[in-house]
Amino acid sequence: MSFSTAFRSTRTRVLTGSAVVVALGAAVFGTVSASADTAPAAKPAAAQAAADASGRNVTQTSHLTIAAATKAAQAALDAAGKEKQKVSVAVVDRDGRALVTLRGDGAGPQSYEAAQEKAFTAVSWNAPTSELVKRLDSAPTLKDIPGTLFLAGGAPVTVKGAPVAGIGVAGAPSGDLDEKFAKAGVTALFR
């Protein structure tokens, strides 16, 4: 094959590929345009961009770093250790997903999951779980929500009044102690 034949073959492939990309782009743009044109109150692109830039169409949340979550969990575990309590500690993010879970030496097998559920419950309602237990009198079905545990021992972590995480502790002989240790974890974050 000569150089000019190879060049034409490569050029043909490039042009054909470019044509396919342009055709697909036009089809997608046409679909998007058709969708936008049929929307009842579609905004012009410039107005939409201005709304997006102003933040009206987005929300922002704050999250603990892994380092901060670990610091809080360790502080709670250390507070329990000072009182010779064998506990598990869980720190969950705003969405209730585990960031850090520590099972202290000798902590009971039930404490690991209970700590996570207390942390989830505290962040979900942005309140210590000891306060939430009181709500069960007027709304007993709250306890039926999957993943929650309405026992003292969970504390929310808030920034500017909004929940960003939850800390749960389980395994001490009383929920009051569990919650005391969870609050020690919260306090460690703001020192």
Secondary structure by P-SEA (a helix, b strand, c coil): ccaaaaaaaaaaaaaaaaaaaaaaaaaaaaaaaaaaaaccccccaaaaaaaaaacccbbbbbbbcaaaaaaaaaaaaaaaaaacccbbbbbbcccccccbbbbccccccaaaaaaaaaaaaaaaacccaaaaaaaccccccccccccccccccbbbbbccccccbbbbbcccccaaaaaaaaaaaaaaaac
